[in-house]
Amino acid sequence: VNEVGCRVQSAKFIHNVLFCTTRGTVQCIFLNNDFLSKHKSCGADSFVLSSFTSPDAPLQNFGGSKVISFSPPVKFMSLDCPDIVDIFAGSLLVSTSSGIQAVSLDHPILRIGILLSAGQLEKAKLWTCAVPIERHDLLSDFVERLGYPEVCVQLEGISLVTRINLCLKYKLTSSLEKIVNDFSVADVRKIKVGESNYSAIEYVGAYLLAHGNGELVRRMASESIVGGDESRREAFLLASLLLAVNSNDARRLIRRIIGSKNTAEDEWGGPVGQYMRNFVNSL
């Protein structure tokens, strides 16, 4: 609750969302589903829907940070000890000393949060287009905390690296396969992976191979062959992993990667490459 030194006047769970009131505010709290997965952080996203003080205050608590621009505006209302009644026709009904008042829930963030909390994924997706693309990174964080990363990866405004990280983090294999099919290997290669010795291509390829998509990994390796020495190294690693799944395709890839004796590719890989060429050609 955002008011300093206040007491909760009324509280009620509706569609798995906690609505509560103090003497002069109506608030909406989305509890993060951290108990469902070790990946989710603890806490809650809370929004002040209405207040008798000022339409510009108090600030909203969004993922542990105070955010104004992403949050629904605070509606100034004459409230006196409001009690939560129910949701009706897109508004939260509250009972006050002056009668029943309706607090609008039409803001896209509220609609998305309430619909997702109620398990209405398809309806929630329809509201995501109402959020400006430049705010999709914040929306993705919010939706992820609610426990729906599969909705996050479909947001138009999030980066490729965020999409891939979400897929790897939550094992969204079909979504990752679609990303690899929609983007080029060169696009995936541009993603930085910190201080790791492995590239994004190698991480994604190893994951896909572990989840049974050897054909897509073969295509990734084949596309990497023509991308220069570094991409050839990636192709070689993927082809080596592919040996355990499809040895015939893997051997053909390796022959393409390392080249053959007395060709223009004879210098690739230095002494190790020459050793591999001699070895493969002796098979």
Sequence and secondary structure as in RCSB ss.txt:
>XXXX:A:sequence
VNEVGCRVQSAKFIHNVLFCTTRGTVQCIFLNNDFLSKHKSCGADSFVLSSFTSPDAPLQNFGGSKVISFSPPVK
FMSLDCPDIVDIFAGSLLVSTSSGIQAVSLDHPILRIGILLSAGQLEKAKLWTCAVPIERHDLLSDFVERLGYPE
VCVQLEGISLVTRINLCLKYKLTSSLEKIVNDFSVADVRKIKVGESNYSAIEYVGAYLLAHGNGELVRRMASESI
VGGDESRREAFLLASLLLAVNSNDARRLIRRIIGSKNTAEDEWGGPVGQYMRNFVNSL
>XXXX:A:secstr
  STT    EEEEETTEEEEE SSEEEEEEE  TTT TTS S EEEEEEEESSBTTBS EEETTEEESTTS   E
E   SS EEEEEETTEEEEEETTEEEEEE  SHHHHHHHHHHTT HHHHHHHHTTS GGGHHHHHHHHHHHT HH
HHTT TTS HHHHHHHHHHHT HHHHHHHHHHS HHHHHT   TT SS HHHHHHHHHHHTT HHHHHHHHHHHG
GG HHHHHHHHHHHHHHTTT HHHHHHHHHHHH  TTSTTTTTTHHHHHHHHHHHHT 
